[in-house]
C-alpha cells in the first residue's frame, strides 16, 4: 500500500478488513458474507478515491466486477 502511495489509508483500512480472511489467506465465509465484504471494500475504495483524487467514481464498478468474476 505504501508503494502505491496509499500508506495513509492503510492504517485505517487494515482494521476494517481484519477478520475477513483466515490466517491461511482464505476468505472467512463463515464470519462474513462475500457480498457484504465486497460492498464494504467498495465503500472503502470510494473513500480513498475521494481523498486521493477528489472523485468517488474512480471506484465505480468494483462491486459489480467482483461479484460477476467470483460468483462462479
C-alpha positions as CSV (number, residue, x, y, z in Angstrom):
1,X,0.0,0.0,0.0
2,X,2.8,2.3,0.8
3,X,4.4,1.8,-2.6
4,X,1.1,2.8,-4.2
5,X,1.0,6.0,-2.3
6,X,-1.8,4.7,-0.1
7,X,0.1,4.4,3.1
8,X,-2.0,7.0,4.9
9,X,-5.1,4.9,4.3
10,X,-3.6,1.5,5.1
11,X,-3.6,2.2,8.8
12,X,-7.3,2.9,8.6
13,X,-8.2,0.2,6.1
14,X,-6.4,-2.7,7.7
15,X,-8.6,-2.9,10.9
16,X,-11.7,-2.8,8.8
17,X,-10.6,-5.7,6.7
18,X,-9.4,-7.7,9.7
19,X,-11.3,-10.9,10.3
20,X,-12.4,-11.2,6.6
21,X,-9.6,-13.7,5.9
22,X,-8.2,-16.7,7.9
23,X,-4.5,-17.0,8.7
24,X,-4.0,-19.1,5.6
25,X,-5.4,-16.2,3.4
26,X,-8.8,-17.9,2.6
27,X,-11.9,-15.7,2.8
28,X,-13.8,-16.5,6.0
29,X,-17.3,-17.2,4.6
30,X,-18.4,-18.4,8.0
31,X,-17.8,-15.0,9.5
32,X,-18.9,-12.7,6.7
33,X,-20.9,-12.9,3.6
34,X,-18.8,-12.3,0.5
35,X,-21.4,-9.9,-0.9
36,X,-21.2,-7.7,2.3
37,X,-17.4,-7.8,2.2
38,X,-17.3,-6.6,-1.4
39,X,-19.8,-3.8,-0.7
40,X,-17.7,-2.7,2.3
41,X,-14.5,-2.8,0.2
42,X,-16.1,-0.7,-2.5
43,X,-17.1,1.9,0.1
44,X,-13.5,2.0,1.4
45,X,-12.2,2.4,-2.1
46,X,-14.6,5.2,-2.7
47,X,-13.3,7.0,0.4
48,X,-9.7,6.5,-0.7
49,X,-10.6,7.7,-4.3
50,X,-12.3,10.8,-2.8
51,X,-9.3,11.6,-0.6
52,X,-6.7,11.0,-3.2
53,X,-8.4,12.2,-6.4
54,X,-11.5,14.1,-5.2
55,X,-13.7,11.7,-7.2
56,X,-15.5,8.7,-5.8
57,X,-16.3,7.5,-9.4
58,X,-12.7,6.0,-9.6
59,X,-14.1,3.0,-7.6
60,X,-17.3,2.6,-9.6
61,X,-17.8,-0.9,-11.0
62,X,-15.6,-2.6,-8.4
63,X,-18.5,-4.4,-6.7
64,X,-20.2,-5.5,-9.9
65,X,-16.9,-6.7,-11.3
66,X,-16.0,-8.7,-8.2
67,X,-19.4,-10.3,-7.9
68,X,-19.6,-11.2,-11.6
69,X,-16.0,-12.6,-11.6
70,X,-16.2,-14.6,-8.4
71,X,-19.9,-15.7,-8.5
72,X,-18.8,-18.9,-10.2
